[in-house]
Amino acid sequence: MGRKPYSQEKINDIAKKLNEFIDKNPLPFLEAFELSYDSAIDISDHIQADDKNNWLNNPNFLAAYKKAKKTLLINGLTKSLAKEIDTGMFIFILKNVFGWRDSVDLQGANFETKNIVQVFIPQVKSREEVARECIENNRIENT
């Protein structure tokens, strides 16, 4: 993967710098921190590692990372609702960074696995489907 392991001291230093960055930036994007600290660092590469070198194993970095995400979420929502930042762009951030979605999937005995829109909004029928139903209903009534 090309990832070099960092010492715990170095990760602690990065966590300290990340906390300072969060305090100065109301919308603390990790990519902006990477550029301000060291453009060679790819934080997402280090937090997705599936080994002992995963930075989220370091309690100081984990706390700073969680603080950055919460700060981005709370400040972003507040600024978006106040129309201080582009709402549409922040919707994409919510989807891509925080995993938010436009819909909710329902599962259960009466639902196969349907999107909430499919459950609560009736399907619009084509002209042909309406005509076919009228013909079928007319046959039933005439028998």
Summary of the structure (lengths in Angstrom):
residues: 143
radius of gyration: 25.2
end to end distance: 72.7
largest distance: 85.6
contacts: 317
relative contact order: 0.09
helix: 62%
strand: 6%
